[in-house]
Amino acid sequence: MATPLAYTAAYSHSVSAVRAAFSDEQYWKDRIAEVGGPHARLESVTAQGGDTVHIRMVEVIAAELLPPAITAVRPGDLVIPRVETWNGLSGTFDATVEGAPAKMSGTIVLSGDDKAATTVVDGSIEVKVPLFGGKIEAAIRERLVELLRAEEEFTNTWLSGR
């Protein structure tokens, strides 16, 4: 059974500014360098016509930041290939963990006005490991919420510097 992933990020910038950042390759380069973890990388940012953008990245959670529930099953850093696709004010994400039967996916909705914006993440985490899957999912959710919080903070800071 999958574990839900929910997060709401608040931005002190307009919806149009946040959405423009999500289409800006430099934003993604800066974000992955700042919050992506050791050896993280941006693989591509591709505009696919209209207001659709497709982002491929690899994020890393260092082993020393992981609880024993995860490192007992999967030693070492967690390498997480992640894909986001934005179309207008909504997006989807899919991620896996290299070398582990773990998958995360869901939707992201951007809303707000010309003064402030929010993104609402609604997804799930599924780890197919007998007996320990739920415990690992909970630990992954905790780390992903920390990552989403860091991405929110980064985005506010990045936009303030523009």
OpenMM code with the backbone's topology and positions (N, CA, C; nanometers):
from openmm import Vec3, app, unit

residues = "MET ALA THR PRO LEU ALA TYR THR ALA ALA TYR SER HIS SER VAL SER ALA VAL ARG ALA ALA PHE SER ASP GLU GLN TYR TRP LYS ASP ARG ILE ALA GLU VAL GLY GLY PRO HIS ALA ARG LEU GLU SER VAL THR ALA GLN GLY GLY ASP THR VAL HIS ILE ARG MET VAL GLU VAL ILE ALA ALA GLU LEU LEU PRO PRO ALA ILE THR ALA VAL ARG PRO GLY ASP LEU VAL ILE PRO ARG VAL GLU THR TRP ASN GLY LEU SER GLY THR PHE ASP ALA THR VAL GLU GLY ALA PRO ALA LYS MET SER GLY THR ILE VAL LEU SER GLY ASP ASP LYS ALA ALA THR THR VAL VAL ASP GLY SER ILE GLU VAL LYS VAL PRO LEU PHE GLY GLY LYS ILE GLU ALA ALA ILE ARG GLU ARG LEU VAL GLU LEU LEU ARG ALA GLU GLU GLU PHE THR ASN THR TRP LEU SER GLY ARG".split()
positions = [
    Vec3(0.0842, -0.1185, 0.0000),
    Vec3(0.0000, 0.0000, 0.0000),
    Vec3(0.0884, 0.1244, 0.0000),
    Vec3(0.0590, 0.2190, -0.0839),
    Vec3(0.1400, 0.3405, -0.0983),
    Vec3(0.1154, 0.4377, 0.0170),
    Vec3(0.2167, 0.5178, 0.0438),
    Vec3(0.2082, 0.6228, 0.1450),
    Vec3(0.1835, 0.7557, 0.0754),
    Vec3(0.0846, 0.8347, 0.1221),
    Vec3(0.0584, 0.9631, 0.0570),
    Vec3(0.1708, 1.0632, 0.0819),
    Vec3(0.1908, 1.1487, -0.0164),
    Vec3(0.2857, 1.2590, -0.0063),
    Vec3(0.2067, 1.3859, -0.0347),
    Vec3(0.2021, 1.4775, 0.0611),
    Vec3(0.1304, 1.6037, 0.0436),
    Vec3(0.2167, 1.7167, 0.0976),
    Vec3(0.2206, 1.8251, 0.0219),
    Vec3(0.2979, 1.9416, 0.0651),
    Vec3(0.2430, 2.0651, -0.0045),
    Vec3(0.2347, 2.1750, 0.0683),
    Vec3(0.1954, 2.3030, 0.0105),
    Vec3(0.3091, 2.4012, 0.0322),
    Vec3(0.3589, 2.4561, -0.0774),
    Vec3(0.4661, 2.5559, -0.0721),
    Vec3(0.4048, 2.6937, -0.0925),
    Vec3(0.4529, 2.7917, -0.0160),
    Vec3(0.4051, 2.9296, -0.0267),
    Vec3(0.5169, 3.0172, -0.0823),
    Vec3(0.4828, 3.0977, -0.1807),
    Vec3(0.5789, 3.1868, -0.2442),
    Vec3(0.5337, 3.3310, -0.2274),
    Vec3(0.6271, 3.4172, -0.1959),
    Vec3(0.5970, 3.5595, -0.1796),
    Vec3(0.6167, 3.6327, -0.3118),
    Vec3(0.5814, 3.5652, -0.4192),
    Vec3(0.5950, 3.6174, -0.5550),
    Vec3(0.4709, 3.5787, -0.6337),
    Vec3(0.4475, 3.6484, -0.7426),
    Vec3(0.3272, 3.6242, -0.8223),
    Vec3(0.3295, 3.4872, -0.8881),
    Vec3(0.2099, 3.4412, -0.9243),
    Vec3(0.1970, 3.3158, -0.9974),
    Vec3(0.2788, 3.3214, -1.1260),
    Vec3(0.2716, 3.4342, -1.1970),
    Vec3(0.3445, 3.4429, -1.3245),
    Vec3(0.4955, 3.4367, -1.3030),
    Vec3(0.5461, 3.4958, -1.1935),
    Vec3(0.6903, 3.4904, -1.1660),
    Vec3(0.7342, 3.3480, -1.1318),
    Vec3(0.6546, 3.2786, -1.0508),
    Vec3(0.6887, 3.1414, -1.0133),
    Vec3(0.6831, 3.0514, -1.1369),
    Vec3(0.5785, 3.0667, -1.2172),
    Vec3(0.5656, 2.9837, -1.3370),
    Vec3(0.6788, 3.0118, -1.4361),
    Vec3(0.7184, 3.1393, -1.4478),
    Vec3(0.8305, 3.1736, -1.5363),
    Vec3(0.9585, 3.1070, -1.4874),
    Vec3(0.9787, 3.1031, -1.3550),
    Vec3(1.0974, 3.0357, -1.3009),
    Vec3(1.0971, 2.8883, -1.3400),
    Vec3(0.9806, 2.8240, -1.3330),
    Vec3(0.9705, 2.6820, -1.3649),
    Vec3(0.9987, 2.6530, -1.5120),
    Vec3(1.0008, 2.7569, -1.5945),
    Vec3(1.0328, 2.7413, -1.7376),
    Vec3(1.1747, 2.7851, -1.7704),
    Vec3(1.2478, 2.8321, -1.6707),
    Vec3(1.3801, 2.8916, -1.6898),
    Vec3(1.4903, 2.7894, -1.6597),
    Vec3(1.5680, 2.7550, -1.7603),
    Vec3(1.6749, 2.6556, -1.7404),
    Vec3(1.7735, 2.6986, -1.6323),
    Vec3(1.8025, 2.8283, -1.6231),
    Vec3(1.8966, 2.8754, -1.5211),
    Vec3(1.8426, 2.8513, -1.3805),
    Vec3(1.7123, 2.8683, -1.3624),
    Vec3(1.6489, 2.8380, -1.2330),
    Vec3(1.6779, 2.6937, -1.1937),
    Vec3(1.6561, 2.6014, -1.2867),
    Vec3(1.6765, 2.4598, -1.2560),
    Vec3(1.8234, 2.4288, -1.2289),
    Vec3(1.9132, 2.4893, -1.3060),
    Vec3(2.0569, 2.4693, -1.2812),
    Vec3(2.0938, 2.5177, -1.1417),
    Vec3(2.0463, 2.6360, -1.1070),
    Vec3(2.0770, 2.6928, -0.9756),
    Vec3(2.0136, 2.6098, -0.8642),
    Vec3(1.8904, 2.5667, -0.8848),
    Vec3(1.8196, 2.4901, -0.7815),
    Vec3(1.8869, 2.3561, -0.7560),
    Vec3(1.9234, 2.2846, -0.8620),
    Vec3(1.9855, 2.1533, -0.8425),
    Vec3(2.1209, 2.1691, -0.7738),
    Vec3(2.1934, 2.2772, -0.8068),
    Vec3(2.3229, 2.3022, -0.7425),
    Vec3(2.3055, 2.3348, -0.5946),
    Vec3(2.1989, 2.4039, -0.5606),
    Vec3(2.1771, 2.4486, -0.4224),
    Vec3(2.1151, 2.3408, -0.3335),
    Vec3(2.0138, 2.2707, -0.3832),
    Vec3(1.9401, 2.1797, -0.2952),
    Vec3(1.9332, 2.0358, -0.3449),
    Vec3(2.0002, 2.0047, -0.4549),
    Vec3(1.9894, 1.8710, -0.5139),
    Vec3(2.0675, 1.7624, -0.4436),
    Vec3(2.1607, 1.8005, -0.3553),
    Vec3(2.2405, 1.7010, -0.2853),
    Vec3(2.3730, 1.6755, -0.3547),
    Vec3(2.4595, 1.5943, -0.2907),
    Vec3(2.5907, 1.5661, -0.3477),
    Vec3(2.5788, 1.4907, -0.4801),
    Vec3(2.6503, 1.5364, -0.5794),
    Vec3(2.6535, 1.4737, -0.7118),
    Vec3(2.5200, 1.4812, -0.7864),
    Vec3(2.4318, 1.5728, -0.7445),
    Vec3(2.3058, 1.5924, -0.8164),
    Vec3(2.3354, 1.6582, -0.9505),
    Vec3(2.2436, 1.6410, -1.0451),
    Vec3(2.2659, 1.7021, -1.1758),
    Vec3(2.1334, 1.7277, -1.2468),
    Vec3(2.1354, 1.8301, -1.3282),
    Vec3(2.0238, 1.8604, -1.4160),
    Vec3(2.0545, 1.7935, -1.5493),
    Vec3(1.9667, 1.7079, -1.5961),
    Vec3(1.9908, 1.6390, -1.7225),
    Vec3(1.9345, 1.7153, -1.8412),
    Vec3(1.8149, 1.7743, -1.8260),
    Vec3(1.7591, 1.8515, -1.9376),
    Vec3(1.6402, 1.9347, -1.8929),
    Vec3(1.6219, 2.0454, -1.9634),
    Vec3(1.5025, 2.1282, -1.9537),
    Vec3(1.4594, 2.1501, -2.0976),
    Vec3(1.3419, 2.0995, -2.1321),
    Vec3(1.2966, 2.1029, -2.2707),
    Vec3(1.1593, 2.1662, -2.2807),
    Vec3(1.1500, 2.2746, -2.3581),
    Vec3(1.0198, 2.3335, -2.3884),
    Vec3(0.9563, 2.2484, -2.4967),
    Vec3(0.8303, 2.2125, -2.4764),
    Vec3(0.7644, 2.1226, -2.5707),
    Vec3(0.6475, 2.1914, -2.6404),
    Vec3(0.6612, 2.3190, -2.6691),
    Vec3(0.5547, 2.3916, -2.7378),
    Vec3(0.4554, 2.4508, -2.6400),
    Vec3(0.4035, 2.5672, -2.6748),
    Vec3(0.3081, 2.6332, -2.5863),
    Vec3(0.3724, 2.6640, -2.4527),
    Vec3(0.3049, 2.6274, -2.3460),
    Vec3(0.3602, 2.6532, -2.2135),
    Vec3(0.3935, 2.5230, -2.1400),
    Vec3(0.4392, 2.4236, -2.2161),
    Vec3(0.4795, 2.2957, -2.1584),
    Vec3(0.6310, 2.2900, -2.1467),
    Vec3(0.6794, 2.2479, -2.0310),
    Vec3(0.8229, 2.2310, -2.0093),
    Vec3(0.8447, 2.0973, -1.9384),
    Vec3(0.9492, 2.0269, -1.9802),
    Vec3(0.9808, 1.8932, -1.9308),
    Vec3(1.1203, 1.8999, -1.8684),
    Vec3(1.1310, 1.8631, -1.7408),
    Vec3(1.2578, 1.8731, -1.6681),
    Vec3(1.3002, 1.7335, -1.6219),
    Vec3(1.4260, 1.6983, -1.6502),
    Vec3(1.4849, 1.5727, -1.6021),
    Vec3(1.6027, 1.6087, -1.5130),
    Vec3(1.6040, 1.5522, -1.3930),
    Vec3(1.7116, 1.5790, -1.2988),
    Vec3(1.7406, 1.4540, -1.2176),
    Vec3(1.8548, 1.4553, -1.1510),
    Vec3(1.8898, 1.3493, -1.0576),
    Vec3(1.9271, 1.4168, -0.9269),
    Vec3(1.8510, 1.3850, -0.8230),
    Vec3(1.8786, 1.4393, -0.6904),
    Vec3(1.9388, 1.3287, -0.6044),
    Vec3(2.0119, 1.3677, -0.5008),
    Vec3(2.0801, 1.2702, -0.4162),
    Vec3(2.0583, 1.3064, -0.2701),
    Vec3(2.0200, 1.2070, -0.1907),
    Vec3(2.0127, 1.2241, -0.0458),
    Vec3(2.1290, 1.1448, 0.0121),
    Vec3(2.2197, 1.2158, 0.0778),
    Vec3(2.3403, 1.1530, 0.1333),
    Vec3(2.3043, 1.0479, 0.2381),
    Vec3(2.3785, 0.9378, 0.2385),
    Vec3(2.3521, 0.8260, 0.3294),
    Vec3(2.3483, 0.8695, 0.4752),
    Vec3(2.4342, 0.9650, 0.5123),
    Vec3(2.4378, 1.0061, 0.6535),
    Vec3(2.3113, 1.0794, 0.6971),
    Vec3(2.2287, 1.1211, 0.6020),
    Vec3(2.1024, 1.1880, 0.6348),
    Vec3(1.9855, 1.0905, 0.6412),
    Vec3(2.0114, 0.9640, 0.6107),
    Vec3(1.9053, 0.8641, 0.6037),
    Vec3(1.8923, 0.7860, 0.7334),
    Vec3(1.7699, 0.7490, 0.7698),
    Vec3(1.7505, 0.6674, 0.8896),
    Vec3(1.7915, 0.5227, 0.8646),
    Vec3(1.8201, 0.4496, 0.9705),
    Vec3(1.8603, 0.3091, 0.9578),
    Vec3(1.7595, 0.2227, 0.8818),
    Vec3(1.6311, 0.2574, 0.8869),
    Vec3(1.5292, 0.1792, 0.8156),
    Vec3(1.5594, 0.1744, 0.6662),
    Vec3(1.6170, 0.2806, 0.6137),
    Vec3(1.6489, 0.2838, 0.4710),
    Vec3(1.7860, 0.2233, 0.4449),
    Vec3(1.8869, 0.2646, 0.5216),
    Vec3(2.0228, 0.2179, 0.4937),
    Vec3(2.0400, 0.0681, 0.5210),
    Vec3(1.9540, 0.0087, 0.6041),
    Vec3(1.9609, -0.1353, 0.6277),
    Vec3(1.9205, -0.2125, 0.5024),
    Vec3(1.8275, -0.1558, 0.4252),
    Vec3(1.7794, -0.2225, 0.3049),
    Vec3(1.8571, -0.1784, 0.1817),
    Vec3(1.8934, -0.0496, 0.1800),
    Vec3(1.9624, 0.0081, 0.0635),
    Vec3(2.0773, 0.0956, 0.1138),
    Vec3(2.1978, 0.0373, 0.1329),
    Vec3(2.3103, 0.1155, 0.1828),
    Vec3(2.3563, 0.2214, 0.0818),
    Vec3(2.4151, 0.3262, 0.1331),
    Vec3(2.4700, 0.4316, 0.0477),
    Vec3(2.3710, 0.5440, 0.0246),
    Vec3(2.4139, 0.6405, -0.0566),
    Vec3(2.3300, 0.7542, -0.0911),
    Vec3(2.2085, 0.7075, -0.1703),
    Vec3(2.0984, 0.7819, -0.1568),
    Vec3(1.9824, 0.7562, -0.2412),
    Vec3(1.9939, 0.8447, -0.3646),
    Vec3(2.0030, 0.7824, -0.4793),
    Vec3(2.0107, 0.8527, -0.6069),
    Vec3(1.8698, 0.8481, -0.6661),
    Vec3(1.8130, 0.9666, -0.6890),
    Vec3(1.6718, 0.9766, -0.7251),
    Vec3(1.6545, 1.0470, -0.8591),
    Vec3(1.6415, 0.9711, -0.9683),
    Vec3(1.6059, 1.0328, -1.0953),
    Vec3(1.4618, 1.0850, -1.0860),
    Vec3(1.4421, 1.2102, -1.1272),
    Vec3(1.3108, 1.2751, -1.1134),
    Vec3(1.2765, 1.3467, -1.2429),
    Vec3(1.1518, 1.3369, -1.2828),
    Vec3(1.1014, 1.4049, -1.4014),
    Vec3(0.9824, 1.4900, -1.3593),
    Vec3(0.9826, 1.6172, -1.3993),
    Vec3(0.8670, 1.7048, -1.3802),
    Vec3(0.8242, 1.7532, -1.5170),
    Vec3(0.6955, 1.7568, -1.5384),
    Vec3(0.6405, 1.8130, -1.6609),
    Vec3(0.5359, 1.9155, -1.6216),
    Vec3(0.5558, 2.0385, -1.6675),
    Vec3(0.4621, 2.1482, -1.6413),
    Vec3(0.3881, 2.1820, -1.7677),
    Vec3(0.2568, 2.1969, -1.7555),
    Vec3(0.1724, 2.2412, -1.8657),
    Vec3(0.0797, 2.3473, -1.8069),
    Vec3(0.1102, 2.4741, -1.8351),
    Vec3(0.0334, 2.5816, -1.7742),
    Vec3(0.0609, 2.5870, -1.6255),
    Vec3(-0.0453, 2.5852, -1.5457),
    Vec3(-0.0319, 2.5977, -1.4011),
    Vec3(-0.0378, 2.4639, -1.3282),
    Vec3(-0.0252, 2.3547, -1.4016),
    Vec3(-0.0243, 2.2245, -1.3354),
    Vec3(0.0912, 2.1407, -1.3876),
    Vec3(0.1342, 2.0495, -1.3037),
    Vec3(0.2458, 1.9642, -1.3413),
    Vec3(0.2309, 1.8250, -1.2847),
    Vec3(0.3182, 1.7385, -1.3323),
    Vec3(0.3257, 1.6025, -1.2796),
    Vec3(0.4708, 1.5743, -1.2444),
    Vec3(0.4913, 1.4800, -1.1545),
    Vec3(0.6268, 1.4358, -1.1229),
    Vec3(0.6292, 1.2853, -1.1096),
    Vec3(0.7429, 1.2294, -1.1464),
    Vec3(0.7705, 1.0865, -1.1316),
    Vec3(0.9149, 1.0743, -1.0867),
    Vec3(0.9395, 0.9885, -0.9895),
    Vec3(1.0756, 0.9670, -0.9415),
    Vec3(1.0904, 0.8214, -0.8994),
    Vec3(1.2133, 0.7746, -0.9067),
    Vec3(1.2470, 0.6407, -0.8600),
    Vec3(1.3718, 0.6524, -0.7733),
    Vec3(1.4081, 0.5437, -0.7095),
    Vec3(1.5336, 0.5368, -0.6354),
    Vec3(1.6178, 0.4301, -0.7041),
    Vec3(1.7357, 0.4699, -0.7536),
    Vec3(1.8221, 0.3731, -0.8217),
    Vec3(1.8556, 0.2579, -0.7291),
    Vec3(1.8417, 0.1371, -0.7807),
    Vec3(1.8788, 0.0175, -0.7057),
    Vec3(1.7803, -0.0218, -0.5977),
    Vec3(1.6599, 0.0361, -0.5995),
    Vec3(1.5599, 0.0014, -0.4980),
    Vec3(1.4214, -0.0005, -0.5630),
    Vec3(1.3327, -0.0835, -0.5100),
    Vec3(1.1974, -0.0897, -0.5656),
    Vec3(1.1086, 0.0218, -0.5097),
    Vec3(1.1480, 0.1453, -0.5344),
    Vec3(1.0753, 0.2608, -0.4813),
    Vec3(1.0334, 0.3521, -0.5956),
    Vec3(0.9111, 0.4046, -0.5846),
    Vec3(0.8574, 0.4931, -0.6872),
    Vec3(0.7743, 0.6020, -0.6199),
    Vec3(0.7894, 0.7259, -0.6685),
    Vec3(0.7101, 0.8378, -0.6225),
    Vec3(0.6481, 0.9032, -0.7448),
    Vec3(0.5220, 0.9447, -0.7334),
    Vec3(0.4573, 1.0138, -0.8446),
    Vec3(0.3422, 1.0969, -0.7917),
    Vec3(0.2996, 1.1934, -0.8746),
    Vec3(0.1871, 1.2749, -0.8336),
    Vec3(0.1714, 1.3990, -0.9185),
    Vec3(0.0946, 1.4923, -0.8642),
    Vec3(0.0637, 1.6165, -0.9348),
    Vec3(0.1072, 1.7368, -0.8519),
    Vec3(0.1241, 1.8487, -0.9227),
    Vec3(0.1569, 1.9764, -0.8593),
    Vec3(0.0656, 2.0801, -0.9235),
    Vec3(-0.0007, 2.1606, -0.8409),
    Vec3(-0.0888, 2.2652, -0.8925),
    Vec3(-0.0408, 2.3994, -0.8379),
    Vec3(-0.0177, 2.4936, -0.9288),
    Vec3(0.0257, 2.6293, -0.8952),
    Vec3(-0.0964, 2.7200, -0.8993),
    Vec3(-0.1134, 2.8003, -0.7938),
    Vec3(-0.2248, 2.8951, -0.7909),
    Vec3(-0.1822, 3.0196, -0.7143),
    Vec3(-0.2661, 3.1226, -0.7196),
    Vec3(-0.2386, 3.2466, -0.6485),
    Vec3(-0.2800, 3.3662, -0.7308),
    Vec3(-0.2106, 3.4771, -0.7087),
    Vec3(-0.2432, 3.6007, -0.7789),
    Vec3(-0.1160, 3.6781, -0.8094),
    Vec3(-0.1276, 3.8100, -0.8259),
    Vec3(-0.0099, 3.8889, -0.8633),
    Vec3(0.0766, 3.9278, -0.7430),
    Vec3(0.0428, 3.8794, -0.6235),
    Vec3(0.1223, 3.9095, -0.5037),
    Vec3(0.1848, 3.7856, -0.4397),
    Vec3(0.1168, 3.6716, -0.4501),
    Vec3(0.1648, 3.5499, -0.3839),
    Vec3(0.1133, 3.4276, -0.4590),
    Vec3(0.1845, 3.3174, -0.4410),
    Vec3(0.1473, 3.1934, -0.5082),
    Vec3(0.1700, 3.0749, -0.4153),
    Vec3(0.1057, 2.9659, -0.4478),
    Vec3(0.1286, 2.8398, -0.3777),
    Vec3(0.1376, 2.7273, -0.4797),
    Vec3(0.2100, 2.6238, -0.4426),
    Vec3(0.2033, 2.4987, -0.5163),
    Vec3(0.1564, 2.3923, -0.4179),
    Vec3(0.0671, 2.3081, -0.4646),
    Vec3(0.0166, 2.1980, -0.3835),
    Vec3(0.0619, 2.0679, -0.4491),
    Vec3(0.1413, 1.9920, -0.3752),
    Vec3(0.1900, 1.8620, -0.4210),
    Vec3(0.0977, 1.7554, -0.3630),
    Vec3(0.0502, 1.6677, -0.4489),
    Vec3(-0.0348, 1.5570, -0.4074),
    Vec3(0.0178, 1.4323, -0.4775),
    Vec3(0.0779, 1.3427, -0.4001),
    Vec3(0.1381, 1.2261, -0.4622),
    Vec3(0.1386, 1.1052, -0.3722),
    Vec3(0.2174, 1.0071, -0.4126),
    Vec3(0.2296, 0.8852, -0.3335),
    Vec3(0.3704, 0.8289, -0.3469),
    Vec3(0.4055, 0.7509, -0.2470),
    Vec3(0.5355, 0.6838, -0.2407),
    Vec3(0.5072, 0.5353, -0.2240),
    Vec3(0.5693, 0.4540, -0.3072),
    Vec3(0.5486, 0.3101, -0.2970),
    Vec3(0.6837, 0.2391, -0.2972),
    Vec3(0.7062, 0.1597, -0.1937),
    Vec3(0.8281, 0.0802, -0.1815),
    Vec3(0.7858, -0.0656, -0.1676),
    Vec3(0.8264, -0.1460, -0.2629),
    Vec3(0.7870, -0.2866, -0.2631),
    Vec3(0.8942, -0.3714, -0.1953),
    Vec3(0.8947, -0.3632, -0.0610),
    Vec3(0.9839, -0.4447, 0.0213),
    Vec3(0.8970, -0.5096, 0.1279),
    Vec3(0.8883, -0.6433, 0.1276),
    Vec3(0.8035, -0.7101, 0.2264),
    Vec3(0.8395, -0.6708, 0.3704),
    Vec3(0.7403, -0.6532, 0.4502),
    Vec3(0.7472, -0.6211, 0.5931),
    Vec3(0.7959, -0.4791, 0.6233),
    Vec3(0.8917, -0.4280, 0.5487),
    Vec3(0.9516, -0.2990, 0.5814),
    Vec3(0.9096, -0.1853, 0.4883),
    Vec3(0.8315, -0.2164, 0.3829),
    Vec3(0.7951, -0.1163, 0.2830),
    Vec3(0.7325, 0.0087, 0.3424),
    Vec3(0.6345, -0.0085, 0.4314),
    Vec3(0.5667, 0.1059, 0.4924),
    Vec3(0.6598, 0.1927, 0.5750),
    Vec3(0.7499, 0.1302, 0.6483),
    Vec3(0.8456, 0.2046, 0.7298),
    Vec3(0.9423, 0.2834, 0.6411),
    Vec3(0.9854, 0.2228, 0.5324),
    Vec3(1.0752, 0.2909, 0.4386),
    Vec3(1.0020, 0.4052, 0.3688),
    Vec3(0.8759, 0.3821, 0.3298),
    Vec3(0.7964, 0.4876, 0.2682),
    Vec3(0.7847, 0.6087, 0.3596),
    Vec3(0.7591, 0.5846, 0.4877),
    Vec3(0.7469, 0.6947, 0.5839),
    Vec3(0.8781, 0.7718, 0.5955),
    Vec3(0.9889, 0.7007, 0.5952),
    Vec3(1.1197, 0.7665, 0.6042),
    Vec3(1.1486, 0.8468, 0.4776),
    Vec3(1.1135, 0.7910, 0.3619),
    Vec3(1.1325, 0.8632, 0.2357),
    Vec3(1.0434, 0.9872, 0.2340),
    Vec3(0.9192, 0.9736, 0.2788),
    Vec3(0.8279, 1.0890, 0.2826),
    Vec3(0.8879, 1.2016, 0.3667),
    Vec3(0.9434, 1.1670, 0.4814),
    Vec3(1.0042, 1.2681, 0.5687),
    Vec3(1.1163, 1.3428, 0.4956),
    Vec3(1.2024, 1.2706, 0.4268),
    Vec3(1.3129, 1.3331, 0.3527),
    Vec3(1.2618, 1.4142, 0.2341),
    Vec3(1.1587, 1.3638, 0.1655),
    Vec3(1.1040, 1.4376, 0.0515),
    Vec3(1.0383, 1.5679, 0.0960),
    Vec3(0.9701, 1.5666, 0.2092),
    Vec3(0.9107, 1.6908, 0.2609),
    Vec3(1.0212, 1.7910, 0.2938),
    Vec3(1.1317, 1.7449, 0.3506),
    Vec3(1.2454, 1.8338, 0.3759),
    Vec3(1.2990, 1.8905, 0.2446),
    Vec3(1.3073, 1.8074, 0.1419),
    Vec3(1.3544, 1.8525, 0.0110),
    Vec3(1.2575, 1.9539, -0.0488),
    Vec3(1.1282, 1.9279, -0.0418),
    Vec3(1.0280, 2.0217, -0.0941),
    Vec3(1.0347, 2.1554, -0.0201),
    Vec3(1.0571, 2.1497, 0.1097),
    Vec3(1.0715, 2.2728, 0.1896),
    Vec3(1.1954, 2.3510, 0.1440),
    Vec3(1.3049, 2.2805, 0.1194),
    Vec3(1.4277, 2.3455, 0.0719),
    Vec3(1.4070, 2.4052, -0.0672),
    Vec3(1.3336, 2.3352, -0.1541),
    Vec3(1.3047, 2.3870, -0.2874),
    Vec3(1.2173, 2.5122, -0.2799),
    Vec3(1.1218, 2.5126, -0.1883),
    Vec3(1.0363, 2.6301, -0.1664),
    Vec3(1.1208, 2.7500, -0.1232),
    Vec3(1.2054, 2.7292, -0.0248),
    Vec3(1.2926, 2.8366, 0.0243),
    Vec3(1.3850, 2.8864, -0.0866),
    Vec3(1.4432, 2.7926, -0.1612),
    Vec3(1.5308, 2.8301, -0.2710),
    Vec3(1.4556, 2.9163, -0.3721),
    Vec3(1.3359, 2.8746, -0.4105),
    Vec3(1.2585, 2.9472, -0.5115),
    Vec3(1.2284, 3.0892, -0.4656),
    Vec3(1.1873, 3.1064, -0.3407),
    Vec3(1.1620, 3.2417, -0.2886),
    Vec3(1.2875, 3.3273, -0.2926),
    Vec3(1.4005, 3.2715, -0.2532),
    Vec3(1.5261, 3.3450, -0.2538),
    Vec3(1.5703, 3.3776, -0.3960),
    Vec3(1.5595, 3.2801, -0.4853),
    Vec3(1.6000, 3.2991, -0.6254),
    Vec3(1.5173, 3.4094, -0.6897),
    Vec3(1.3872, 3.4061, -0.6684),
    Vec3(1.3001, 3.5085, -0.7272),
    Vec3(1.3253, 3.6462, -0.6661),
    Vec3(1.3582, 3.6513, -0.5393),
    Vec3(1.3873, 3.7802, -0.4744),
    Vec3(1.5137, 3.8432, -0.5326),
    Vec3(1.6049, 3.7612, -0.5805),
    Vec3(1.7291, 3.8105, -0.6391),
    Vec3(1.7139, 3.8559, -0.7827),
    Vec3(1.5988, 3.8430, -0.8388),
    Vec3(1.5741, 3.8823, -0.9793),
    Vec3(1.5341, 4.0255, -0.9910),
] * unit.nanometer
topology = app.Topology()
chain = topology.addChain("A")
for resn in residues:
    res = topology.addResidue(resn, chain)
    for name in ("N", "CA", "C"):
        topology.addAtom(name, app.Element.getBySymbol(name[0]), res)
